[in-house]
Amino acid sequence: MSSLLVISAHAGDFVWRAAGAIALATARGDRAKVLCLTYGERGESAKAWREGKNLEEIKELRRAEATSAADVLGAEIEFLDAGDYPLQESQELVDRIVRVYREIDPAVVLTHPLEDPYNQDHPAAARMALQARVLAQAIGYDAPGEPLGAPPVFFFEPHQPEQCDFKPDVLLDITSVFDTKRTTMECLPAQQHMWEYYTDLAKRRGVQLKRNAGPNLGLPHNTMGEAYMRLYPQVTEVLK
């Protein structure tokens, strides 16, 4: 059994950006874990604030929503409750992420890109995810478990890709699990305005996927996709 680790700044990020990849992994029988650094309680829960809910109520609301989404995907989920807007980088938080790496021993890691002028929590999460990955590889780092290998890292698509220097070089066919992704999106009514946006985005990425795959694969008209960008080079013996 392989394993997938998704490091998400806020409780909803993994749903919009990577639910398709997670659903594909669990459908194969792989282990998938989502690590939410925060609940997105301050910056991504506007509807709940307008309804007059307090901070702890909003945290519990977002925890319940994200947990329901993870359950639909068949994924594990853990919340570090590090506080958002701003998400403060710290060595203590990096160490907590290292321990998750060592416990999961992921074959693949998904996280945010390193640029996002609209939301500094996202690159902060990415920087800590990458630092923790390196530390988890060090045999002398003081954390339980065996040193990590070198799992590839894929950045999932940000909300404003052009402003985040996001140029996808991987298009993932999520057609077979898109209904599952849509169900997970609907687990997050706190951000209901995102449902149609990310449905439309999946359609556009599906069109690009078919164009780049060529006619011989016979992909269906309604192909749905997610876009990713590799951080490290692909290692292969065959160019294809």
Secondary structure, 3 states (H helix, E strand, C coil): CCEEEEEECCCCHHHHHHHHHHHHHHHCCCEEEEEECCCCCCCCCHHHHHCCCCHHHHHHHHHHHHHHHHHHHCCEEEECCCCCCCCCCCHHHHHHHHHHHHHHCCCEEEECCCCCCCCCHHHHHHHHHHHHHHHHHCCCCCCCCCCCCCCCEEEECCCCHHHHCCCCCEEEECHHHHHHHHHHHCCCHHHCCHHHHHHHHHHHHHHHHHHHHCHHHCCCCCCCEEEEEECCCCCCCCCC
